[in-house]
Amino acid sequence: MNIGNAGIRLLKDIAESGMRVKVRTTLNPGYAELSGERGECSPAILDKQREIAQYFIKMGVHPTFSCTPYLEQNVPKRGEHMAWAESSAVLYSNSVIGAWTNKESGIGALAAGIIGATSRTGVHTSEGRRPRLLVEYEGEVEDEVAAGALGYVVGERSEDDIPLIESEGLLSKERVIEYLAAQGTSGASPMSIIRGMTPLAIRGPPDGLRKSRILEQDVLRVLEGLQNTYSPEAILIGCPHMPYASVRGLLSIMSGRPPLPVFAFVSRRTKTRLAKAGLLAKLRSLGINVIADACVMWCGLKKLGYRSVVTNSVKGAHYLRNQMRVDAGLAPLSKLFREQP
């Protein structure tokens, strides 16, 4: 759905040319679950998604189909130079791990994989990692949805400048993932400098920064703009992909069957681990459908005919509304499983 037939022809040309990646290169999620076990996608779409995967595999790309490679299978090290195209992964790697990657285009990242190098520009330089915007926010970040809404506002305010922010509520993995994913959705900056988390020594506010004061009402504006118009018919979680521990943790927060059908999006490796642990069948019996290879922008939503869904991801809600034309609302995970959204 992103690259179309022209993109498929380009990948075919590259794959058949004999070019191969020179460095470890992993693959983003697609539009369909390639195992085909669920059958929610049209055969034509599934065939094209498989064709794309085959060309990448022929080039030596690892078919991880994950937007969170920093959690498994392609974990960067602090100070390592990379060329990644998934915006949420770019921001997490720069802001939390301390790796170095610009926000690449898909074709730019593939070219870097084939060449084995990327340009020494942007955040690959120390100067390029300096903050240009001081964000002042005194509100609370109570859950992952509030973190995402704050990130969305920061992305709007920062544009392509690197923001510096201090908020104790962001100092947890679940919240910072959603904060950075939302920042990357609304803005062009490849990172945030988060005091107490980003491995960058900054003692006191740097001089010469432009300032932006974010009020709680600014965050509420984002939340109010992403409310359901219709009653939601399904729950979508896993944008970015849920790690194994988080999916397993769903069993501990559930007090019964969820109020709506649940679709949890994970990497192929995570789904395999869940199956081996005997948890996949248990989750399914409770109404939680685990989808691998794809993200919330999933072809199954079309066939199932859901008009309205609810998610705990600001990024997910944004793209579901603007690209899938699905009414998408927000609620934190703690509420999604305990009460009717």
N, C-alpha and C positions, 0 to 999 in steps of 0.2 A: 504493500500500500504506500510505501515511501518512495521506492525507486522506480516502480512501474516496469514495463517491458523494455524500455531503453536501458534501464539500469541492469536488468538481467542480461541483455546482450553485451553490455560492457564487462560484466563479471565473467561471462562466458569467454569473451575475447582474451581477457587477462589470464584466466585459468588455462585456456588452450594454448597460450603463447609459451607456456613452460615456466613462467615466472613463479617463484615461491617466496614465502616470507622468510626472512633471515633471523628474526627474533620471535620470541614467544608471543603469539597473537591470538586473542580470544574473541568470541563472537557475541554480539548483542542478542537480546530476545527478538523473536520474529512475531508474526501475526497469527500463527497457528501452532498447536502442539503436534510435533512431527511424528510422534509415535502413532498417531491416528486412532488411538484407542477410544476416544470419546465421540468422534464423528460429528461435532458441532459445526465444522467448517465445510464449505462446498469443496468437492473434489478438485475443481479447477484451481481454486486458491491454494489448496493443500499441495497440489502438484508443483505449482510455481514456487511455493515456499521451500519445498524439498529441493527443487532445482537450484535455488539460490544457495542453500546449505551445501549442496554437492560441489558447487564451484569454489566456495570458500575452503572446503575440506581439501579439494584438489590443490589449492594454493598452500596448504599446510597450516591453515587456521584451525585452532581447536574449537570444536562445536559445543561450546559451553552454554550458549544461548542465555546469558545472564547479564543483567545490568548492574550486578554487584560483584564483579570479579575481584574487587579489593578484599572480599571476605573469604574467597576460596578460589583455587585454581590459577589465579594470576595476581597474587598478593604483592603489591609493590613495597619496596623498602624506602626508608627515609633517604632523601637525596637522590633517588634513582630517577633518570630521565625517561619519559614515556611519550607516547602519542596516542591519546585516547579520544574517542568521539562521543561517548555517552556522558552527557553533561553532569548528571548526578554523581557518576563515578569520578569524573574529573575534579569536581569540587571537593568530594570527600578525600581523594588522594592528596590533593594539595593542602587542604585545610586541616585535616586530622592526622594523616600519616606523615606528611611532609615530603611526599614525592613531588616530582616536577613535570607537569604536563599542561600544555595549552588546551583550549577547547577546540579540538580539531573537527573538520568535516569528516563524514564517513570515508570518502574517497581519499582524503588527506591522510587519515590514520592508516588506511590500507597501503597507500604509497610508502608511508614511513616504515611499515612492517616489511615491505618488499625490499626497500633500500637498506633498512637497518639503521636509519638515522633520521633525525628531525632537525628543524632549523633552530638555531640558538637565538630565539627571540622570546618576547613576552615573559612568562613566568619561568622560563628556562634560565633566566638571568636573575641575579640578586636584586638589581634595580627594578626589574619587572615585577617583583614580588612585594614591593613596598605598598603600604596602604595609601590611598588617596582620599578616603572618605571616613570620617569618624561618626559612627552611628550612636546616638544617645537614645536608649530605650529603658524606661524605668518600670514598665509593666511586667506582669508575671507571664512565664511560659509554663503553663500547667500540664500540658500534654502534647502529643505529637502533632495534633491538628493546629494548636496555637503556635507551635514551632514552625510549621509549614506556612501559616499565614504571615508570621513575622518575616520569614525568609522571602516570601513573595514581595512584601513591601520593600525589604532591603534590596532585592533585585531591581525593582522599579527605580529606587532612589540612586543606586550605585551605577546603573548602566554598565559601562565596561571598566569602571574604577574598582579597585579592591577595597572592600569595606573593612573597618576595624570595629568590632563589637564586643561588648562585655555583658554577659547575661548568665547567671548561675543556672537558669533553667535549661540552657542549651548543653550543659555538660553531662549528657547521657547519650549513648550511642543511638538509641531509637529516635530521640528528638533531633539530634544534630543531623541524622540522615535525612529526615523529612525537611528540616530547615534548609539544608544545602540543595536538596532536590528542587524545592520551590524557588530558591534564589536563582538556580540555573534555568528555571522555566521562564521567569519574568525579566531576567537580566543577562548581560553578556560576560560579566566578570567570571574568571575561572576559579575563584576561591574567595573565602572569607578568612580574615584573621580573627580568631575567637580566643579571647584572653582565657588562659587556663587550659587550653586544648591545643591550639596550633603551635607546632614546634618551631617558633620563631621568637627570638629574644627582643622584646619591646618593653622598655622600662619607661612608663609614663607616656602620655599622648605625644606622638611625633608632631613636630612643628609643621605648619603650612597645610594642614588638612582642611578641606571643606567639611562642614558639619551638617548633619541631618538629624533632626529630632523626630523620632517616631512616637506617636501617641497611641494609647490603647485603642482609640477610636479609629486609627488608621488600620490596625489589625482587624478590628471588628468589621470594617468596610469589606475586607477580603472575605471574611467568614459569611457575612450577610449576602455577598454576591454569589456565593456558592451554596445556597440553600435549595433544597428540592422544591420544585414547583408541583410535582405530583408525588403521591405516596410511593416510596421506593419499593422495588420488587425483588432486589437482590443486593447482597453485600459483596463488595470487591475489596480485597486487601492484598498487599504485596506490591506496592509501587513506591520505592524500588523493591525488588524481590525480597521476600522474607527469608532469613537464614533458618537453618534447621532448628536451632534452639527456640526461635520465636514461634515456629509452627507447632512444635511439640508443646510449647507453653500455652497454646490455645486450650488444651485439654484441662489446664488448671484454672483457667478463668471462666470456663463455661459452667453455668448452673443448670443446664439442660440444653435441649436443641435450640439453635439460634432462631430468632423470630422470622428469618428469611433465608433463602438459599445463599450459601457462602461460596465464593470462588477465591481461593488463595493462590497467588502466583509466586512460583519459586523457580530456581534453576533446575536443570535436569539432574544434576548430582544430588541436590537436596531431596528431590522426589524419590530417587533411588534409595537414598539412606532411610527415608521414611518407610518405604516398602520393606526394606530388609529388617527394620526394627518392629515391624508389625503394626505400625501406626497409621499407615495409609488407609487400610480397610476400616480401622476404628474411626478415623476422621470422617470418612465417607459415610459411615453408618450414622453419624451425628449431623449429617447435612453439610459437611465441609468438603467441597470439591477442590482438589489440589491440581493446579494446571502448571505444567512445565513448558519450557521453550518459548512461551509467549509472555507478553505483559498485559496490563489491564486493557490496552488497545487490542483486544482479542476478537478474532472473527466469530467466536461462539456467541458473542452478544447480539450479533445480527440475526443468527438463526434462531436463537432463543426468544428474540423479539422483545427484550426488556426495554421499556420506554424510560424507566427511571431507576437509578441505582444509588447506593450510598457507599462512601469510602472514607478511610481515615487519612488519605493523601491529598494534599492541596494540588500537587503536580498531577496526580491521577485525575482529580475532578476537573482540572483545567483542560486536559487533553481529551477526556471523555466528552466534555461539552463542545469543545471547539473543533475536534476532528471526527469524533464518532457521532456527534449530534445526539448524544444521550443525556437526558436530564440527570445531573450528578450532584449529590449533596455531601455534606461532611459530618462526621461524628467520630470521636476518639474510639479506639478499639475497646476500651473498658465499657463504653456504653453500647456499642454495636452488638455485643453478645449478652447483654443483661436486660435490655429493654427494647421495645419497639422504637426504631429510629424515627 
